[in-house]
Amino acid sequence: MAFHPRPLEPADVTRLAQVALGAQAADAVIRQARVVNVFDYSISEPISVALALGRVAALGEEAPGWLGPDTQVFDAAGSYLIPGLVDAHTHLDSIFELGPFAELALASGNTTAVSEMGMMAGAWGAEGLWHFVSAAQATPQRVFFTVPPLVPPFPQWETSAGLDRQGFQELLEHPACLGVGETYWPAITGGEQRAAVNYAQAMALGKRLEGHAAGARGSRLMAYVAAGTTSCHESISGEDAAQRLALGLAVQVREGFVRREMAQVVPTLAALPETGQAMLVTDLAEFEELISWGAMNPLLARAVALGVEPARAVAWCSLNPARYFGLERLGAVAPGWVADLVLMADLKEFRAQRVWLEGRLVAQDGKLTVPAPAFAYPPEARQTMQCPPLTAADFAVNAQGRTAVVRVVEAKDATITLEGEAALPIEQGNVRPDPAQGVVKIAHINRQSPELKMAVGFARGWGLSQGALASSLIWDTTNIFVAGASEEEMAVAAEAVRSMGGGWAVARGNEVVASLPLPVAGIISTLPFPEIQRIAETCRAALKQMGCPLARPFLTAQTFCFTGLPFIRLTDKGLVDIRKGVFVEVVKSCA
């Protein structure tokens, strides 16, 4: 659909006023609705709401003039009418196509989303980004975007597809672009020229500057805000959130696939005066919840369970994000406001009964009533995996002697890594992994180069006694990450991902035992959501059988090489100490 609501013509202005006066018939009337007011946090007794021209014309006692021969009448039967939900920070540019996502998200009341595009940028550059924008325009959901700021984030450390200055500017000027995507704070406080130019260009256009202030405190956080940053979704405590609010940042509390911080942050926000800066965001919805419940519905339910009054929680997911992004007349059930509306059965579980988008019924009882057409990516989308075939010999770590002391990347949790150490055997000049010590081999393969460019290291926390996994769905480079108990199995898994054009693969011995193809730019599946979820479970189960203790191993695979978080990361160029900003040797000593 069109990104922005249709602008009103002079005749439309007159018509809305006449419908509100009861002098003209409405396009639709919703009867017996308890309207949730996001301005004063009140909830009305059952009233009628008149819609015209995709807007709310009036609400209150039903006027006889609202009803005409062509007026649609909906009976809310005392259910709660809230504004369409706005997800102010998510990532819709990988794993799934936008059409299948809309079938679930829009049907649950998530009428508007603002998506980052960093994965598509890393995989396919400007060409991929423009195709994603076209896909967003084709979906029935309202999907805006932010421009990826630094592609790749740290070119001195890593390789990905690129986005040049002209491509950045053209995307930034697009009417559906609401700002610059999350920029890692060290790029701003460290004076990186690319980041500074991005900020200046965006501010000149009056667009937002999305933040990523993980770990930034004191003068560093102050400097980050002083440079123009407008939001942060990285608060992991109430103290973090309060500090950011006090500095004028919009605080986007994250609850979804990657991290869940509502329990730690929301009680503090609820106790503070309302400033309009608080929002709840998914940062990518949890798949199981999306399928069974909705994209943002679980966030609303948890906010209420944590003590937030229902209308205030709704405002955090509608009015506040819409106002933050300057989306005029979006995010409220009020006269003249865009009729993006959701009828909820209650204000505890927030299960959607009906959804309207610009006054048009688009979903009922969890099912879309409008088509969600598949977007046809061009054939080039399946030709982004450029690296050559891989063999076991490619995963060797050369060393002389009998034993090598090596640096080990240790998984602290799903996103943070620490530096460890292990003494490993050297066999025929190759340092071998040692599953008995919990040490596997890892590799990061540059998928953009037809010449083999890769780095190999060691990791602890994967728990594999046998087998290997590989994934092209890694932040932000979308290169290929591999972890395995043997070089032979690593080659099998990596080659499966390469030959599929991208995806996940699990190997045992010489066999691929589970795989999820992601053929579009190496990061997007063409399968329906439930099938993606089923295959993902099969992959997880296969890894668990081989000893992997991780609850979400492919999320760990996504983040394991991510240079935007500490402490030590393997890139396609080598092993990097993130805090010191230097490459370090994998092998420390041999004996």
C-alpha positions in Angstrom: 0.0 0.0 0.0 1.0 3.7 -0.1 3.4 4.4 2.8 1.7 7.6 4.0 -2.1 8.0 4.3 -3.8 9.7 1.4 -3.6 13.5 1.8 -6.9 15.3 2.0 -8.3 17.4 -0.8 -10.5 20.5 0.0 -13.6 18.5 -0.7 -12.4 15.9 1.7 -12.0 18.5 4.5 -15.6 19.6 4.0 -16.9 16.0 3.9 -15.2 15.0 7.2 -16.8 18.1 8.9 -20.2 17.3 7.5 -20.1 13.7 8.6 -19.0 14.8 12.1 -22.1 17.1 12.1 -24.4 14.3 11.1 -25.2 16.0 7.8 -23.6 13.4 5.6 -23.5 9.6 5.8 -20.3 7.9 7.0 -18.5 5.3 5.0 -18.6 3.0 8.0 -19.9 3.0 11.6 -18.5 0.9 14.4 -21.1 0.5 17.1 -20.9 -0.3 20.8 -17.1 0.2 21.0 -15.2 1.1 24.2 -12.7 3.6 22.8 -9.3 3.7 24.4 -8.2 7.4 24.5 -4.4 7.7 24.2 -4.5 11.4 25.1 -6.1 11.3 28.5 -5.9 7.5 29.1 -9.6 7.2 29.6 -11.7 4.4 28.3 -15.2 5.2 27.1 -18.5 3.5 27.7 -19.8 1.8 24.5 -20.2 4.4 21.8 -20.3 4.7 18.0 -17.4 5.7 15.8 -18.0 7.2 12.3 -15.4 6.7 9.6 -15.1 8.6 6.3 -12.3 8.9 3.7 -10.1 6.6 5.7 -10.3 8.9 8.8 -12.3 9.0 12.0 -14.9 11.6 11.5 -16.6 11.5 14.9 -17.3 9.4 17.9 -19.9 9.4 20.6 -23.7 9.0 20.4 -24.6 7.8 17.0 -26.1 10.5 14.7 -29.0 9.4 12.4 -27.3 11.1 9.5 -24.3 8.8 9.8 -26.2 6.0 8.2 -26.8 5.9 4.5 -27.6 3.1 2.0 -23.9 2.4 1.4 -22.7 2.7 5.0 -21.0 -0.4 6.5 -22.0 -1.1 10.0 -19.8 -3.1 12.4 -21.0 -4.2 15.9 -18.1 -4.1 18.4 -20.4 -5.6 21.1 -18.6 -3.8 23.9 -15.0 -4.7 22.8 -12.2 -2.2 23.0 -11.2 0.0 20.0 -7.6 1.1 20.0 -5.3 2.7 17.4 -3.4 0.6 15.0 -0.1 -0.6 16.6 3.1 1.0 15.5 6.4 -1.0 15.9 9.0 1.8 15.9 12.0 -0.5 15.7 12.1 -3.9 13.9 14.1 -5.8 11.3 11.9 -7.1 8.5 14.7 -7.4 5.9 15.7 -11.0 6.6 14.4 -14.6 7.3 10.9 -14.0 5.9 9.2 -12.2 3.1 7.0 -9.2 3.9 3.8 -10.7 2.5 3.8 -13.7 4.9 4.8 -11.4 7.8 1.8 -9.1 7.1 -0.5 -12.1 7.1 0.3 -12.5 10.8 1.4 -9.0 12.0 -1.3 -6.9 10.3 -4.0 -9.5 11.2 -3.0 -9.0 14.8 -3.3 -5.2 14.7 0.3 -4.2 13.9 -0.7 -1.7 11.1 2.6 0.2 10.9 6.2 -0.9 11.2 9.5 0.9 10.9 12.2 -1.5 9.7 15.9 -1.3 9.7 17.6 -2.6 6.5 21.1 -3.4 7.6 21.0 -7.1 6.7 19.8 -6.4 3.1 22.5 -3.7 2.8 25.2 -6.1 3.9 24.0 -8.9 1.6 23.1 -7.0 -1.6 24.0 -3.3 -1.3 21.9 -0.5 -2.8 20.2 -2.8 -5.3 18.9 -5.0 -2.6 17.7 -2.1 -0.6 15.6 -0.7 -3.4 14.0 -4.1 -4.0 13.1 -4.2 -0.3 11.5 -0.8 -0.5 9.4 -2.0 -3.5 8.5 -5.1 -1.5 7.4 -2.9 1.4 5.2 -0.8 -0.9 3.6 -4.0 -2.2 2.5 -5.3 1.2 -0.9 -4.4 2.8 0.9 -3.4 6.0 2.3 0.1 6.3 6.1 -0.5 6.3 8.5 2.5 6.6 12.3 2.1 6.7 15.5 3.7 7.9 18.7 3.9 5.8 21.6 1.7 7.0 24.2 4.1 8.2 27.5 2.2 8.0 27.8 -0.7 5.5 29.8 -2.5 6.7 29.9 -1.0 10.2 33.7 -1.4 10.6 35.4 -1.8 7.2 38.8 -2.0 8.8 37.7 -5.3 10.4 35.1 -6.9 8.1 33.7 -7.1 4.6 30.2 -6.9 3.2 28.4 -5.4 0.2 28.5 -1.6 0.3 26.3 1.5 0.2 28.0 4.5 -1.3 27.3 8.2 -0.5 25.0 8.7 -3.5 23.0 5.5 -2.7 22.6 6.6 0.9 21.4 10.1 0.0 18.9 8.8 -2.5 17.4 6.4 0.0 17.4 9.0 2.7 15.3 11.4 0.5 12.7 8.7 -0.2 9.3 9.7 1.4 9.0 6.3 3.2 12.4 6.8 4.8 12.0 8.1 8.4 15.6 8.5 9.2 19.1 6.9 9.6 19.2 3.4 11.1 20.8 2.5 14.3 24.4 3.9 14.3 26.8 2.3 16.8 27.9 5.0 19.3 31.7 4.5 18.9 31.4 5.7 15.3 29.9 9.0 16.5 32.0 9.6 19.6 35.1 8.4 17.7 34.5 11.0 14.9 34.1 8.6 12.0 33.5 10.8 8.9 30.9 8.5 7.3 28.7 8.7 10.4 29.1 12.5 10.8 28.1 13.1 7.2 25.1 10.8 7.6 23.9 12.7 10.7 24.3 16.1 9.0 22.4 15.0 5.9 19.5 13.5 8.0 19.2 16.5 10.2 19.1 18.8 7.2 16.1 16.8 6.0 14.4 16.8 9.4 14.7 13.0 9.8 15.4 10.8 12.8 18.7 9.4 13.9 18.2 6.0 15.5 20.6 5.1 18.2 22.4 2.0 19.5 23.9 3.1 22.8 24.7 -0.3 24.3 27.3 0.3 27.0 27.4 4.1 26.5 27.3 6.0 29.8 28.3 9.3 31.2 30.2 11.6 28.9 30.0 9.1 26.0 26.3 8.9 26.1 26.1 12.7 26.4 28.3 13.1 23.4 26.2 10.6 21.4 23.1 12.6 22.1 24.8 16.0 21.5 25.7 14.8 18.0 22.0 14.4 17.2 21.0 10.9 18.1 17.2 10.8 18.8 16.5 7.3 20.2 17.9 4.2 21.8 16.5 0.6 22.0 19.4 -0.7 24.1 18.2 0.1 27.7 18.7 -3.1 29.8 17.7 -1.6 33.1 15.4 1.0 34.5 18.4 3.2 35.3 19.5 3.1 31.6 16.0 4.1 30.5 15.7 7.0 33.0 19.1 8.3 32.0 18.1 8.3 28.3 14.8 9.9 29.0 16.5 12.7 31.0 18.7 13.4 28.0 15.8 13.7 25.6 16.1 10.4 23.9 13.1 8.4 22.9 13.4 5.1 24.8 12.3 2.1 22.8 11.9 -0.9 25.2 12.8 -4.1 23.4 10.9 -7.3 23.7 11.1 -9.9 21.0 13.2 -12.5 19.2 16.6 -11.1 20.1 16.3 -9.6 23.7 13.5 -9.2 26.3 14.0 -6.2 28.6 10.4 -5.2 29.5 10.5 -6.8 33.0 13.7 -4.8 33.8 12.7 -1.5 32.3 9.0 -1.0 32.3 8.4 -0.6 36.0 10.7 2.3 36.1 9.1 4.0 33.1 5.6 3.4 34.6 6.7 5.2 37.8 8.0 8.3 35.9 5.8 11.1 34.5 4.7 10.5 31.0 6.8 12.4 28.5 5.7 10.8 25.2 9.2 9.4 24.7 8.5 5.8 25.8 7.7 3.1 23.3 7.6 -0.7 23.2 9.3 -2.3 20.2 9.9 -5.9 19.0 13.4 -5.4 17.4 12.0 -8.4 15.4 9.0 -10.3 16.8 9.4 -13.7 18.4 8.3 -16.2 15.8 6.2 -18.5 18.0 4.3 -15.5 19.5 3.8 -13.9 16.1 2.2 -17.1 14.8 0.0 -17.8 17.9 -0.7 -14.3 19.2 0.6 -11.4 17.2 3.6 -9.1 16.7 3.0 -6.5 19.4 0.1 -7.9 21.3 2.4 -9.8 23.8 4.2 -6.5 24.6 0.9 -4.8 25.5 -0.2 -7.7 27.6 3.1 -7.8 29.5 3.1 -4.0 30.0 -0.3 -4.2 31.7 0.8 -7.2 33.8 3.8 -5.1 34.9 1.4 -2.4 36.2 1.1 0.0 33.3 -2.5 1.2 32.9 -3.9 -0.2 29.6 -4.4 3.1 27.8 -0.9 4.3 28.6 0.5 1.0 27.3 -1.5 1.4 24.1 -0.1 4.9 23.7 3.5 3.5 24.0 2.6 1.3 20.9 0.7 3.9 18.9 0.7 7.6 19.6 4.2 7.9 21.0 6.0 6.2 18.1 3.8 7.9 15.5 4.6 11.3 17.0 8.2 10.5 17.3 8.5 9.8 13.6 6.3 12.7 12.6 3.6 10.5 11.2 0.8 13.1 11.2 -2.6 12.2 12.6 -1.6 8.6 13.1 -1.8 6.7 16.4 -5.1 7.7 18.0 -8.9 7.1 17.8 -9.9 10.8 17.4 -11.7 13.0 15.0 -9.7 13.7 11.8 -7.1 11.0 12.7 -6.3 8.2 10.3 -8.6 5.2 10.8 -5.9 2.6 11.5 -7.9 0.8 14.2 -7.9 -2.5 16.1 -10.8 -4.1 17.9 -9.5 -6.0 21.0 -11.6 -8.5 22.9 -10.0 -7.3 26.2 -7.2 -5.2 27.6 -5.3 -8.1 29.2 -4.4 -10.5 26.4 -5.0 -8.0 23.6 -6.3 -10.5 21.0 -7.4 -8.7 17.9 -10.9 -9.3 16.6 -10.9 -6.9 13.7 -8.4 -4.6 12.1 -9.0 -1.5 9.8 -6.3 0.3 7.8 -7.4 3.7 6.6 -11.0 2.8 7.3 -10.9 -0.4 5.3 -11.5 -3.7 7.1 -8.3 -5.7 6.5 -8.5 -8.5 9.0 -11.0 -10.4 11.1 -10.5 -13.1 13.7 -6.7 -13.3 13.1 -7.0 -13.6 9.3 -6.5 -11.0 6.6 -9.5 -10.1 4.5 -7.3 -8.5 1.8 -4.6 -10.1 -0.3 -0.9 -10.1 0.8 0.7 -10.5 -2.6 4.2 -12.1 -2.9 6.8 -9.8 -4.1 8.8 -11.1 -7.1 12.5 -10.5 -6.4 14.5 -10.6 -9.7 16.7 -13.6 -10.5 19.8 -11.7 -9.4 18.5 -11.9 -5.8 19.5 -15.6 -5.9 23.0 -14.9 -7.2 24.6 -13.1 -4.2 26.7 -16.0 -2.9 30.0 -15.4 -4.7 32.5 -17.5 -2.6 34.1 -20.6 -4.1 33.4 -24.2 -3.1 34.8 -25.1 0.4 36.8 -28.2 1.5 38.0 -29.4 4.9 41.5 -28.1 4.2 40.2 -24.5 4.1 39.4 -24.7 7.8 43.0 -25.5 8.9 44.8 -23.3 11.5 48.5 -23.7 10.7 51.0 -24.2 13.6 54.1 -26.2 14.4 54.7 -28.4 17.4 52.5 -30.7 19.4 50.3 -28.3 21.4 49.0 -24.8 20.7 47.7 -22.3 23.2 44.9 -20.4 21.4 42.5 -17.6 22.1 38.9 -18.9 22.4 35.7 -16.9 21.7 33.4 -17.8 24.6 29.7 -17.3 24.4 28.6 -15.5 27.6 25.0 -15.3 26.4 23.1 -15.0 23.1 24.9 -11.8 22.2 28.0 -11.1 24.3 31.3 -13.0 23.9 34.4 -13.1 26.1 38.0 -14.0 25.5 39.1 -17.4 26.8 42.1 -19.7 26.3 42.7 -23.4 25.5 45.6 -25.8 24.9 44.8 -27.8 21.7 46.5 -30.6 19.9 48.4 -29.9 16.7 48.1 -32.7 14.1 50.0 -32.6 10.8 50.6 -28.8 11.2 46.9 -28.1 11.9 45.5 -27.0 15.3 42.5 -29.3 15.9 39.3 -28.5 17.9 38.8 -30.5 21.1 35.2 -31.3 22.0 36.3 -32.9 25.2 37.3 -29.4 26.4 34.2 -27.9 24.9 36.2 -26.2 22.2 35.0 -26.2 18.6 36.4 -24.6 15.5 34.7 -21.6 14.0 35.1 -19.8 10.6 33.9 -16.6 9.0 33.8 -16.8 5.2 33.6 -13.7 2.9 30.6 -14.5 0.7 31.2 -11.5 -1.6 34.5 -12.6 -3.1 35.0 -15.2 -5.8 38.4 -15.7 -4.3 38.4 -17.6 -0.9 38.8 -15.0 1.9 38.1 -16.3 5.4 39.4 -16.5 8.9 39.3 -19.5 11.3 39.4 -19.6 15.1 38.1 -21.4 18.1 35.1 -21.1 20.4 33.6 -22.5 23.6 29.9 -22.7 24.5 28.6 -24.6 21.4 28.9 -27.9 23.1 29.2 -29.9 19.9 30.6 -33.4 20.4 30.1 -34.0 16.7 28.7 -32.2 13.7 28.7 -28.6 12.5 26.3 -25.8 11.7 26.6 -23.0 9.1 24.6 -19.8 8.6 24.6 -16.9 6.2 22.2 -15.0 8.5 24.9 -13.1 10.5 24.9 -9.5 11.7 25.7 -7.2 9.8 27.9 -8.7 7.0 25.7 -11.7 6.1 28.8 -13.6 5.4 28.9 -17.4 6.3 29.6 -18.4 9.9 30.5 -22.0 10.6 31.1 -23.8 13.9 31.9 -27.5 14.2 33.6 -30.4 15.9 35.7 -31.2 12.8 36.9 -29.5 9.7 35.3 -32.2 7.5 31.8 -31.5 9.0 32.3 -27.7 8.8 33.0 -28.0 5.1 29.8 -30.1 4.6 27.7 -27.5 6.4 29.4 -24.5 4.8 29.1 -26.0 1.3 25.4 -26.7 1.9 24.8 -23.0 2.7 26.8 -21.8 -0.3 25.1 -24.2 -2.7 21.6 -23.1 -1.4 22.5 -19.5 -2.1 22.3 -18.9 1.6 20.6 -20.3 4.6 21.1 -22.5 7.7 22.6 -26.0 7.6 23.4 -28.7 10.1 25.8 -31.5 9.2 26.7 -34.8 10.9 29.5 -36.7 9.2 29.2 -36.3 5.5 25.5 -35.7 5.6 23.4 -32.5 5.9 20.7 -33.5 8.4 18.7 -30.3 8.5 18.7 -27.1 6.5 16.7 -23.9 5.9 17.2 -22.3 2.5 17.4 -18.5 2.5 17.8 -18.0 -1.3 16.8 -14.3 -1.6 20.0 -12.4 -1.1 21.2 -15.3 1.0 19.0 -14.0 4.0 15.3 -14.5 3.1 13.2 -17.6 2.8 10.3 -17.9 0.3 8.5 -20.4 2.6 5.4 -19.7 4.7 6.0 -18.7 8.3 4.8 -21.9 9.9 7.1 -23.9 7.6 10.1 -21.7 8.5 9.3 -22.2 12.2 9.0 -26.0 11.7 12.4 -26.3 9.9 14.0 -24.0 12.5 12.9 -26.4 15.2 14.2 -29.4 13.2 17.6 -27.6 13.0 17.6 -26.9 16.7 16.7 -30.5 17.5 19.5 -31.8 15.3 22.0 -29.6 17.1 20.7 -30.6 20.5 21.2 -34.3 19.6 24.9 -33.5 18.9 25.4 -31.8 22.3 24.6 -28.2 21.6 23.1 -26.7 24.8 22.1 -23.4 23.3 18.4 -22.7 23.4 18.6 -20.6 20.2 21.8 -21.7 18.4 21.1 -19.8 15.2 20.5 -16.6 17.1 23.9 -17.1 18.7 25.3 -17.8 15.2 23.8 -14.4 14.0 25.5 -12.5 16.8 28.7 -14.5 17.2 30.7 -12.4 14.7 28.8 -9.1 15.4 31.4 -6.3 15.8 28.8 -3.9 17.3 29.1 -5.6 20.7 32.1 -6.6 22.9 34.4 -8.3 23.5 36.1 -10.5 21.0 34.8 -11.4 17.5 35.9 -13.4 14.5 35.5 -11.6 11.2 36.4 -12.6 7.6 39.7 -10.7 8.2 40.7 -12.2 11.5 40.1 -12.2 15.3 39.3 -8.7 16.7 39.5 -7.4 20.2 36.5 -5.0 20.0 37.3 -2.8 23.0 41.0 -2.3 22.0 40.0 -2.0 18.3 42.9 -4.3 17.1 43.4 -7.7 15.5 44.8 -10.4 17.8 46.4 -13.7 16.9 44.4 -16.9 17.2 47.5 -18.9 18.2 49.3 -17.4 21.2 52.1 -20.0 21.5 53.1 -23.5 20.5 55.1 -26.2 22.2 
